[in-house]
Amino acid sequence: MMNLDSRETEYLLFVLQCAVKGKKAGEPPEGIDWQAFFELAKKQEVYSMVAQSVDFKYLPPDIAGNLNDYSKSELVRLIAMQNELKAIESELEEKGIKYMLLKGAVIRNYYPKQSMRQMSDIDIMYDADKKDSLIGIMENRGYKKMSFGGNSDDFTKPPYYTFEFHRELFKSEYGFCPDFSFVWDNARQVQNSFEYQMSAEDLYLHHIAHMYKHCMLGGFGIRFLIDTYLIVSKEQKNWNRDYINKKLAGFSLLDFEEQVRRIAFAVMDGAALNEKDAEFFNEKVGFGIYGNQRVGIELMYNEFKDKKGSTSVFSFALYRLFPSMEFMKREYPVLNKKPYLLWFYYILRLLSKSSGALKKAKRELKTVKEISKDKNK
């Protein structure tokens, strides 16, 4: 875990501070556990930043080799993903599908070098009326459907291509579903194309709301804070802060945004955190890019208990495998007109799950068993 009191965290933050300013990090503190430092960089998914800022002469040969290998592999993946994105964009243009890049695909432009900003996938918002055309494009390119539910249509293709096409930016989840339909109205159309660019204000609003969603479900990594620091540093002199604050107030995120912005600037400028912010950092940032996943699973389990009045792990497993009709209608809108096809779509949903999703489900069930056991002590 990333802890503010450890040498490894202290030096990792220093290296990241140097990276965002385009500088090389200096000599590390004595007694640093280099394997722990490397594991922190991996867990936070910032090893590309570290590799471009740390001075390799200070690293043990094995750590330097591993860091170099990881960063080079990430660079190869980034270049391949970028080339694939260009090809997909070309086909979106041919089919007349409006689209807008989201999240890291845009935020990486704020970094001193795009290669510093790692991404596990590429997120794109598109015109949902063109869904059939989009599916045709991706299937013709050899992609496998991951899901066609919630608020996005997701596709994957070996060795590492993953694209998430969003119809809406959020889906109803634990009471947090801000309406971001306004982003199309504020977006700028790229001349003579079907590409749209989200306004700087809306990009930041979506970034904060996305961070909050992760926070609800267990936390987020240091990269979210770095993104916050870089976006605000570049845009705050030009954007409409009254508009941002009004939207944040509507989402009930004013206090959250203020705190994460304060922490981001303190961490990236090397300032001390007050006790409250340090506690928030350790709890919400310390567990890595995906946060403390037990928190999110416990939230789901508690919601299940409130709805069903059952604490049975088996019942919870069935609930997750065969969710409510309301959920399934959101996942598969055809059920609104043909509810009798429910079991067909239950089977389709199960068959469409990737091996990674099945492994995740097993881990989730194991965690629920642990939570249930702890509560019954």
Disulfide bonds with the S-S distance in Angstrom:
none
